[in-house]
Amino acid sequence: RDTIRNEPDDFAMETGQWPYTAADMGRLDPTDDNNFYDTPRFVTHIDDRAIEALTGYYKDEFTSMLEKKGDGAKLDILDLCSSWISHFPTDMEDNYGTTVGVGMNEEELSGNKQLYMHYVQDMNKNPKLSQFADNSFDIITNVVSVDYLVKPKEIFEEIHRILRPGGVALMSFSNRCFASKAVAMWLQADDIGRLSIVGSYFHYAAEWSQIDALDIKLPPVDTPERPSMKDIMADPSKAFAWASTAGAVAKMNSGDPMFVVKGVK
């Protein structure tokens, strides 16, 4: 995975300051988010390969955290802007302690089998996570939702507060979004710009020991070797089989990108 370490000098201002304007945080649809998210959406917002990449990345991070905590440890995890699926590794569930979701839709959250408990909360109205004490979680995740936050400084301050020392916040995103609900500067940025935006949210909100930007997209799948003309003449079905497989591989390789910005408290 390609990783870029963000240093304090990479940002224009110091931690605690805020460079963004109301226009930067403006949205095409500024109406109440409760109306937009009222109807449950039991769909995935990234493709299968991106989900596979994210779950694999989570497995690496979760394993690393367990090793740091020691034998018999459990992971307490908060999934922010959660839904009916959290993409946590299913083969690690014995290692989970308390898994909590905060999201917009009760029906979606109730359907998430990886959550021990959940809260319905519009974080664009109330960015405070006062239901959680300081130093409550080992890991905080957020999947393809950071682009919708209109009060990111307050939210990232809270993320820092409720993470344990050495805990990690993993903000993942792709290049898809509901354009009407994403903040203006997100729509105007490319992938590198979006990595910078999320990195800056971490930097300006709190003092982190480490802020990393990662490209976690899976490596490309090799295209199968094309059968020779002799093989095709002997068995024309080989040409159709190759074309079908090559087309599927091309689709996989051109799928959704997947990025993570990781903050370590």
Steps between C-alpha positions, in 0.01 A plus 500: 500500500628847412531716811576870543586632846352844572724731701386818681695713252281363220211716621455874469394562859565360845285250685198672654460745215254449215557606137165407349207730435125453504516490120747210517251312715198597292289235327280491195222368721514673839164364616461283810703179464231307688279532194773365271586202720149423622454212253734208576748406229609137532762537229878531486649825377828355373560195281597152619873542440505825696315328785751214488786751515345685794426185700853373435642832617284488813630151573858626490422798724291298744769232524767762562291658776440162667873431498564833670233434764632155588361152564128472565429856393177604332446789260246770577395652168279793402362518146403860424236577235422130520237309307384140455854373433835602652740289289684370809674163454253227594776257594617732781171545681624305805752781544239776512395651828241775471411594143288812473343675203388860465292570192192660350254217442360278775395222266844478339681505833270235646586276206876523560597166654850622590378767740444427869313827539419810298386861518298697246662841475530768234860608546451800274258631761669362810870423451556419867544138609413573863355151548859372504760566769855605424730218383216256423607341170800334341383557143257741335391439142311704244419365155421723198337769714769752595407704192154574645619651831432873531655529849813290458716690749261433787455137396874434471554665839251253644664209319831594662340537843335157506791307350738333742868597486648314205153450352436551131233678297452361148315726257442320169352627176479434129406726209125451527265718700156653515611822335209699637608426858881518470668823606602737223876469531473120479326522164768739374794277603665200336608187689824656624315812604250292696777317683638842591159622619452206736859523622440866577187416701718288727776761521285802579279319752759353736860392559551157344818296526463392139281582197536274196329503160470161331390357167364155593358392164581136426773432242374430146400149401698351211314462172502136382713416199309518176464161326688456176323510165568128469327435833205718400460324166505165678255615767321833437355493851846587633477841336167575668628372834811718476305809396258452789777454756710786362197729514431404863864563593497839327187596694661394829815695429309814408285490815467747784816647650531476880683740728552528875629781714621363832554699816686353797435665836 
